Amino acid sequence: MVDVLISNERLKERIRELGRELTEYYKDKTDTLHAVCVLKGSIHFFSELVQNIDMNVEYSFIQVSSYSGVSSTGRVRVKSWIDEPIEGRHVIVVEDILDTGLTLSYVIDYLKRYRPADLKIVTMLKKLGRTSLITPDFTGFEIEDKFVIGYGLDYNEKYRNLPYVGWVRGELK
């Protein structure tokens, strides 16, 4: 059974706020922001967020994974990488959920090699009570340490299209 943890309305409201926060942070630093979407889980969050940043935003997409089912494999798999130069650019990495930080730590370390002017992390969700290798610069929501799905988050490629973030009570099929 899936219970609603964060409604679609609350998600959209907080993402609008994050867009304003990012606009305010970058308005005197650059006229163009480069946003990197960590696929697949961040796609809904990313799409909504960039629409709420009041400045020019260029996009890149990467696809990395360290999960299988409900737990981390402990190994990061890269399926695709950025195809635009980011040297000297102001870059935000848009992530769906920060748990252990393993995947995001790998992404950040790799992106730093390209020498961006500024590299910040925006995450939709951050799990409380977890030790993470990464501290996000901008966070949508802090949540309990539960397995969540919806709004891009999945369980074995299912449930991404739910319009809210839900948590699973019991077993998923």
Residue pairs with C-beta under 8 A, 6 or more apart in sequence:
1 168
1 169
1 170
2 149
2 150
2 159
2 162
2 166
2 167
2 168
2 169
3 166
3 167
3 169
4 164
4 165
4 166
5 143
5 146
5 148
5 164
5 165
5 166
5 167
6 141
6 143
6 151
6 164
6 165
7 164
8 151
8 163
8 164
11 48
11 124
11 140
11 151
11 164
11 165
12 48
14 140
14 141
15 45
15 48
15 49
15 52
15 124
15 140
16 52
18 49
18 52
18 122
18 138
18 140
19 49
19 50
19 51
19 52
19 53
19 54
20 52
20 54
21 138
22 33
22 49
22 53
22 92
22 122
22 138
23 53
23 54
23 55
25 120
26 33
26 53
26 55
26 90
27 55
29 90
29 118
30 55
30 89
30 90
30 117
30 118
31 55
31 56
32 55
32 56
32 57
32 58
32 89
32 90
33 53
33 55
33 56
33 57
33 58
33 90
33 91
33 92
34 57
34 58
34 59
34 60
34 84
34 86
34 89
34 90
34 91
34 92
34 116
35 46
35 49
35 50
35 53
35 57
35 58
35 59
35 60
35 91
35 92
35 94
36 59
36 60
36 61
36 62
36 82
36 86
36 91
36 92
36 93
36 94
36 107
36 111
37 43
37 46
37 59
37 60
37 61
37 62
37 94
38 62
38 63
38 64
38 93
38 94
38 95
38 96
38 103
38 104
38 107
39 61
39 62
39 63
39 64
39 79
39 80
40 63
40 152
40 154
40 160
41 95
41 96
41 97
41 152
41 153
41 154
41 160
42 94
42 95
42 96
42 124
42 152
43 152
43 160
44 151
44 152
44 160
45 94
45 96
45 124
45 140
45 151
45 152
46 94
49 94
49 122
50 57
50 59
58 84
60 82
60 83
60 84
60 86
61 80
61 82
62 78
62 80
62 81
62 82
62 107
63 78
63 79
63 80
64 76
64 77
64 78
64 79
64 103
64 106
64 107
65 76
65 77
65 79
65 103
66 72
66 73
66 74
66 75
66 76
66 77
66 102
66 103
67 73
69 155
69 156
70 147
70 155
72 99
72 100
72 102
74 102
76 102
76 103
76 106
82 111
82 114
85 114
86 111
86 114
86 116
87 114
87 115
87 116
88 115
88 116
88 117
89 116
89 117
89 118
90 116
90 117
90 118
91 111
91 116
91 117
91 118
91 119
91 120
92 119
92 120
92 121
92 122
92 138
93 104
93 107
93 108
93 111
93 119
93 120
93 121
93 122
94 122
94 123
95 104
95 121
95 122
95 123
95 124
95 136
96 123
96 124
96 125
96 152
96 153
97 123
97 124
97 125
97 126
97 127
97 148
97 153
98 104
98 121
98 123
98 125
98 126
98 127
98 132
98 134
98 136
98 139
99 127
99 130
99 132
100 130
100 131
100 132
100 133
101 132
101 133
101 134
102 133
104 121
104 123
104 133
104 134
105 133
105 134
108 119
108 121
108 134
111 119
112 119
120 137
120 138
121 134
121 135
121 136
121 137
121 138
122 136
122 137
122 138
122 139
122 140
123 136
123 138
123 139
123 140
124 140
124 141
124 151
124 152
124 165
125 139
125 140
125 141
125 142
125 143
125 148
125 153
125 165
126 132
126 136
126 139
126 141
126 142
126 143
127 142
127 143
127 144
127 145
128 142
128 143
128 144
128 145
129 144
129 145
130 145
141 165
143 165
146 167
146 168
147 155
147 167
147 168
148 165
148 166
148 167
148 168
149 155
149 158
149 159
149 160
149 162
149 165
149 166
149 167
149 168
149 172
150 159
150 160
150 161
150 162
150 163
150 164
150 165
150 166
151 160
151 162
151 163
151 164
151 165
152 160
153 159
153 160
153 165
154 160
155 168
155 172
158 172
159 166
159 172
